[in-house]
Amino acid sequence: MAKSVPSGRPNHLLRNLNSKIASIPMILIAVVIFLGGTLWTVVYSFTNSRLLPRFNFVGLDQYERLWASSRWMISIQNLAVYGILSLIFSLVIGFVLAALMDQKIRFENTFRTIFLYPFALSFIVTGLVWQWVLNPEFGIQGIVRSLGWESFAFDPLYNPDIVIYGILIAALWQGTGLVMCLMLAGLRGIDEDIWKAARVDGIPMWRTYIFVVIPMMRPVFITTLVLIASGIVKVYDLVVAQTSGGPGNASEVPAKYVYDYMFQAQNLGQGFAASTMMLLTIAIIIIPWAYLEFGGRKRG
């Protein structure tokens, strides 16, 4: 004889009903606006839409024009240089600062606030500040020359060969503090017994960090990498505030390419194609992260 289910047991679908009802607007917004807008953009990237969207299918013409454009190729090269260096320097500088903070130094809260403060500023403000700092007349170059070094030259924002490095400096100044805080939180989660065991065994501190601590901080590193990488792909404000893509197109980035073609050149099809390529880049970043965080964990 089968056991009867107790009548007082709540239905599984009715559990946390208030929370489920409250989340409906968020789900609708995510599905309709985000997912719907994404599909709409991808579909119309295969059309020859100009000022207004029109469903005139042209196949891969927009993508062929995109990858044949020297401006787009410059933006991809800039993004690659900016992205690789930003990932490396953000992680290294952020981890080193976090390791120093983890030594229980005096005025730790003050230093942590100072390093994190730039992250509270918008990219526009950061770009304008560093545009002044790197100005050859009023910034670092002007100050050093006023001290007697007349031959000193440091004007990356006016040199097309190194302008992307000037933008990188501003980005590191703003974002490294957040990386430091994430790394510091990870370091504070390391069991103190591990440090004691390493000291008892006579293991140098640098070896403990490299071979013990950093592998244990894998989730923190993965999350930090995703945050940095997603910010790299969509970088726009900083470039506009510092150089507006100049000199010429030397500091062009994909996000600015999309904006210019969609709202200035009135070529929606080309802008949709470029934004679809950016979406593909973000997917390449997010999917491995999701697999490492959830797929591997479930399998384990």
Salt bridges, closest charged atoms under 4 A:
ASP102 OD1 - ARG188 NE 2.73
GLU108 OE2 - ARG112 NH1 2.67
GLU108 OE2 - ARG188 NH2 3.03
GLU192 OE2 - ARG199 NH2 3.83
GLU252 OE2 - ARG71 NH2 3.04
GLU252 OE1 - LYS256 NZ 3.84
ASP260 OD2 - ARG71 NH2 2.36
ASP260 OD2 - LYS256 NZ 2.77
GLU293 OE1 - ARG297 NH2 3.40
